[in-house]
Amino acid sequence: MRAGLIGTAASTTLSVLLVGGPGPLPSYGLTGAGIAMLTSSVISACVNQVAIRRSTLLIGRSLCPGRPNVKQVWTLGTVGIPLAGTVLVKFAVLGVLTFAAARIGTDSAEA
């Protein structure tokens, strides 16, 4: 949770500073947005790594657990694959609705 909050704060701050360029700072536009997102992701990854290394639950255990258990992977797949399909269908439907709304236009939508 801490990594997400710190990453979001970094992304927000850097986006404002690099994209818009307030005050005397230059505006970098799309390049600034990319730099802000990359920096935010690196910060989140680093905070996550520090948290994992300091976790008391993992003391004495390897972070490389070895070969996966096929039965557990199969169980995860039986849940994850239908869930992924549901999400893909949802995005497809929302994309079609967005396209339809864009074709109708604002004047027709008001009526």
PyRosetta script that sets phi, psi and omega in degrees:
from pyrosetta import init, pose_from_sequence

init()
pose = pose_from_sequence("MRAGLIGTAASTTLSVLLVGGPGPLPSYGLTGAGIAMLTSSVISACVNQVAIRRSTLLIGRSLCPGRPNVKQVWTLGTVGIPLAGTVLVKFAVLGVLTFAAARIGTDSAEA")
pose.set_psi(1, -40.9)
pose.set_omega(1, -179.4)
pose.set_phi(2, -63.2)
pose.set_psi(2, -39.5)
pose.set_omega(2, 179.9)
pose.set_phi(3, -64.0)
pose.set_psi(3, -40.1)
pose.set_omega(3, 178.1)
pose.set_phi(4, -64.3)
pose.set_psi(4, -42.7)
pose.set_omega(4, 179.4)
pose.set_phi(5, -65.9)
pose.set_psi(5, -44.1)
pose.set_omega(5, 179.9)
pose.set_phi(6, -66.5)
pose.set_psi(6, -41.1)
pose.set_omega(6, 178.0)
pose.set_phi(7, -63.6)
pose.set_psi(7, -41.1)
pose.set_omega(7, 178.4)
pose.set_phi(8, -66.4)
pose.set_psi(8, -41.5)
pose.set_omega(8, 178.2)
pose.set_phi(9, -63.0)
pose.set_psi(9, -42.2)
pose.set_omega(9, 178.5)
pose.set_phi(10, -65.3)
pose.set_psi(10, -42.1)
pose.set_omega(10, 179.6)
pose.set_phi(11, -62.7)
pose.set_psi(11, -45.2)
pose.set_omega(11, -179.5)
pose.set_phi(12, -63.6)
pose.set_psi(12, -48.3)
pose.set_omega(12, -178.3)
pose.set_phi(13, -63.2)
pose.set_psi(13, -48.1)
pose.set_omega(13, -178.2)
pose.set_phi(14, -68.2)
pose.set_psi(14, -33.4)
pose.set_omega(14, 177.3)
pose.set_phi(15, -63.5)
pose.set_psi(15, -43.7)
pose.set_omega(15, 178.9)
pose.set_phi(16, -63.7)
pose.set_psi(16, -42.7)
pose.set_omega(16, -176.6)
pose.set_phi(17, -73.6)
pose.set_psi(17, -40.3)
pose.set_omega(17, -173.1)
pose.set_phi(18, -91.0)
pose.set_psi(18, -33.5)
pose.set_omega(18, -177.5)
pose.set_phi(19, -80.3)
pose.set_psi(19, -52.5)
pose.set_omega(19, -176.3)
pose.set_phi(20, -82.0)
pose.set_psi(20, -33.8)
pose.set_omega(20, -177.8)
pose.set_phi(21, 64.8)
pose.set_psi(21, 62.8)
pose.set_omega(21, -178.2)
pose.set_phi(22, -69.0)
pose.set_psi(22, 148.4)
pose.set_omega(22, 177.4)
pose.set_phi(23, 64.8)
pose.set_psi(23, -134.7)
pose.set_omega(23, -177.0)
pose.set_phi(24, -79.9)
pose.set_psi(24, -5.7)
pose.set_omega(24, -178.6)
pose.set_phi(25, -73.9)
pose.set_psi(25, 141.6)
pose.set_omega(25, 177.9)
pose.set_phi(26, -73.7)
pose.set_psi(26, 154.4)
pose.set_omega(26, 178.4)
pose.set_phi(27, -94.4)
pose.set_psi(27, 125.1)
pose.set_omega(27, -178.6)
pose.set_phi(28, -102.2)
pose.set_psi(28, -7.9)
pose.set_omega(28, 175.4)
pose.set_phi(29, 62.0)
pose.set_psi(29, -129.1)
pose.set_omega(29, -176.2)
pose.set_phi(30, -65.5)
pose.set_psi(30, -35.4)
pose.set_omega(30, 176.7)
pose.set_phi(31, -63.7)
pose.set_psi(31, -41.3)
pose.set_omega(31, 177.2)
pose.set_phi(32, -62.9)
pose.set_psi(32, -37.9)
pose.set_omega(32, 177.7)
pose.set_phi(33, -64.5)
pose.set_psi(33, -41.1)
pose.set_omega(33, 178.0)
pose.set_phi(34, -64.6)
pose.set_psi(34, -42.8)
pose.set_omega(34, 178.1)
pose.set_phi(35, -63.4)
pose.set_psi(35, -41.6)
pose.set_omega(35, 179.7)
pose.set_phi(36, -62.8)
pose.set_psi(36, -43.8)
pose.set_omega(36, -179.0)
pose.set_phi(37, -69.2)
pose.set_psi(37, -39.8)
pose.set_omega(37, 178.2)
pose.set_phi(38, -63.8)
pose.set_psi(38, -45.8)
pose.set_omega(38, 179.4)
pose.set_phi(39, -62.6)
pose.set_psi(39, -42.3)
pose.set_omega(39, 178.2)
pose.set_phi(40, -60.9)
pose.set_psi(40, -42.6)
pose.set_omega(40, 179.6)
pose.set_phi(41, -66.2)
pose.set_psi(41, -40.3)
pose.set_omega(41, 178.7)
pose.set_phi(42, -65.2)
pose.set_psi(42, -41.9)
pose.set_omega(42, 178.6)
pose.set_phi(43, -62.4)
pose.set_psi(43, -45.1)
pose.set_omega(43, 179.0)
pose.set_phi(44, -61.9)
pose.set_psi(44, -42.6)
pose.set_omega(44, -180.0)
pose.set_phi(45, -64.2)
pose.set_psi(45, -41.7)
pose.set_omega(45, 179.5)
pose.set_phi(46, -65.5)
pose.set_psi(46, -43.6)
pose.set_omega(46, 178.9)
pose.set_phi(47, -63.7)
pose.set_psi(47, -39.6)
pose.set_omega(47, 176.8)
pose.set_phi(48, -63.4)
pose.set_psi(48, -42.5)
pose.set_omega(48, 179.5)
pose.set_phi(49, -63.3)
pose.set_psi(49, -42.5)
pose.set_omega(49, 178.1)
pose.set_phi(50, -62.8)
pose.set_psi(50, -42.6)
pose.set_omega(50, -180.0)
pose.set_phi(51, -64.6)
pose.set_psi(51, -39.9)
pose.set_omega(51, 179.1)
pose.set_phi(52, -66.2)
pose.set_psi(52, -42.8)
pose.set_omega(52, -178.6)
pose.set_phi(53, -66.6)
pose.set_psi(53, -31.2)
pose.set_omega(53, -178.7)
pose.set_phi(54, -90.5)
pose.set_psi(54, -3.9)
pose.set_omega(54, -176.5)
pose.set_phi(55, -65.1)
pose.set_psi(55, 130.9)
pose.set_omega(55, 179.5)
pose.set_phi(56, -75.0)
pose.set_psi(56, -20.2)
pose.set_omega(56, 178.8)
pose.set_phi(57, -70.4)
pose.set_psi(57, -23.5)
pose.set_omega(57, -175.8)
pose.set_phi(58, -101.7)
pose.set_psi(58, 6.6)
pose.set_omega(58, -178.6)
pose.set_phi(59, -65.4)
pose.set_psi(59, 127.5)
pose.set_omega(59, 179.7)
pose.set_phi(60, 86.1)
pose.set_psi(60, -2.8)
pose.set_omega(60, 179.3)
pose.set_phi(61, -109.8)
pose.set_psi(61, 148.8)
pose.set_omega(61, 178.2)
pose.set_phi(62, -79.8)
pose.set_psi(62, 144.7)
pose.set_omega(62, 174.5)
pose.set_phi(63, -81.2)
pose.set_psi(63, -6.6)
pose.set_omega(63, 174.7)
pose.set_phi(64, -110.3)
pose.set_psi(64, 93.6)
pose.set_omega(64, -171.0)
pose.set_phi(65, -72.9)
pose.set_psi(65, -11.2)
pose.set_omega(65, 179.4)
pose.set_phi(66, 103.1)
pose.set_psi(66, -151.2)
pose.set_omega(66, -176.4)
pose.set_phi(67, -71.2)
pose.set_psi(67, 141.8)
pose.set_omega(67, 178.4)
pose.set_phi(68, -73.8)
pose.set_psi(68, 151.4)
pose.set_omega(68, 175.3)
pose.set_phi(69, -83.2)
pose.set_psi(69, 117.2)
pose.set_omega(69, -173.9)
pose.set_phi(70, -61.0)
pose.set_psi(70, -38.7)
pose.set_omega(70, -179.5)
pose.set_phi(71, -64.0)
pose.set_psi(71, -41.1)
pose.set_omega(71, 178.2)
pose.set_phi(72, -67.5)
pose.set_psi(72, -39.8)
pose.set_omega(72, 178.1)
pose.set_phi(73, -63.8)
pose.set_psi(73, -41.0)
pose.set_omega(73, 178.5)
pose.set_phi(74, -63.3)
pose.set_psi(74, -42.5)
pose.set_omega(74, 178.8)
pose.set_phi(75, -62.8)
pose.set_psi(75, -43.5)
pose.set_omega(75, 177.4)
pose.set_phi(76, -62.6)
pose.set_psi(76, -38.6)
pose.set_omega(76, 179.1)
pose.set_phi(77, -66.0)
pose.set_psi(77, -36.2)
pose.set_omega(77, 179.7)
pose.set_phi(78, -67.1)
pose.set_psi(78, -22.5)
pose.set_omega(78, 176.1)
pose.set_phi(79, -93.2)
pose.set_psi(79, -44.2)
pose.set_omega(79, -172.5)
pose.set_phi(80, -71.7)
pose.set_psi(80, -37.4)
pose.set_omega(80, -177.2)
pose.set_phi(81, -67.1)
pose.set_psi(81, -47.0)
pose.set_omega(81, 175.1)
pose.set_phi(82, -63.2)
pose.set_psi(82, -35.5)
pose.set_omega(82, 177.8)
pose.set_phi(83, -64.0)
pose.set_psi(83, -42.9)
pose.set_omega(83, 177.9)
pose.set_phi(84, -64.1)
pose.set_psi(84, -39.5)
pose.set_omega(84, 176.8)
pose.set_phi(85, -62.0)
pose.set_psi(85, -40.4)
pose.set_omega(85, 178.1)
pose.set_phi(86, -62.4)
pose.set_psi(86, -43.1)
pose.set_omega(86, 179.9)
pose.set_phi(87, -65.5)
pose.set_psi(87, -41.2)
pose.set_omega(87, 178.9)
pose.set_phi(88, -63.7)
pose.set_psi(88, -41.4)
pose.set_omega(88, 177.8)
pose.set_phi(89, -63.8)
pose.set_psi(89, -41.2)
pose.set_omega(89, 179.4)
pose.set_phi(90, -59.9)
pose.set_psi(90, -46.6)
pose.set_omega(90, -179.7)
pose.set_phi(91, -66.7)
pose.set_psi(91, -35.4)
pose.set_omega(91, 177.5)
pose.set_phi(92, -64.7)
pose.set_psi(92, -44.3)
pose.set_omega(92, 179.2)
pose.set_phi(93, -64.1)
pose.set_psi(93, -43.9)
pose.set_omega(93, 178.6)
pose.set_phi(94, -64.8)
pose.set_psi(94, -34.2)
pose.set_omega(94, 176.1)
pose.set_phi(95, -65.4)
pose.set_psi(95, -42.0)
pose.set_omega(95, 177.6)
pose.set_phi(96, -64.3)
pose.set_psi(96, -42.8)
pose.set_omega(96, 178.2)
pose.set_phi(97, -63.1)
pose.set_psi(97, -39.8)
pose.set_omega(97, 177.9)
pose.set_phi(98, -64.5)
pose.set_psi(98, -43.1)
pose.set_omega(98, 178.3)
pose.set_phi(99, -62.6)
pose.set_psi(99, -42.5)
pose.set_omega(99, 179.2)
pose.set_phi(100, -64.6)
pose.set_psi(100, -41.3)
pose.set_omega(100, 179.0)
pose.set_phi(101, -65.8)
pose.set_psi(101, -35.9)
pose.set_omega(101, 178.7)
pose.set_phi(102, -69.5)
pose.set_psi(102, -34.4)
pose.set_omega(102, 179.4)
pose.set_phi(103, -72.3)
pose.set_psi(103, -33.9)
pose.set_omega(103, -179.8)
pose.set_phi(104, -68.0)
pose.set_psi(104, -42.8)
pose.set_omega(104, -179.6)
pose.set_phi(105, 89.6)
pose.set_psi(105, 165.5)
pose.set_omega(105, -176.3)
pose.set_phi(106, -74.6)
pose.set_psi(106, -31.6)
pose.set_omega(106, -179.0)
pose.set_phi(107, -66.3)
pose.set_psi(107, -44.2)
pose.set_omega(107, 179.8)
pose.set_phi(108, -71.1)
pose.set_psi(108, -32.6)
pose.set_omega(108, -178.9)
pose.set_phi(109, -69.9)
pose.set_psi(109, -28.7)
pose.set_omega(109, 179.4)
pose.set_phi(110, -68.8)
pose.set_psi(110, -35.2)
pose.set_omega(110, -174.2)
pose.set_phi(111, -71.5)
pose.dump_pdb("model.pdb")
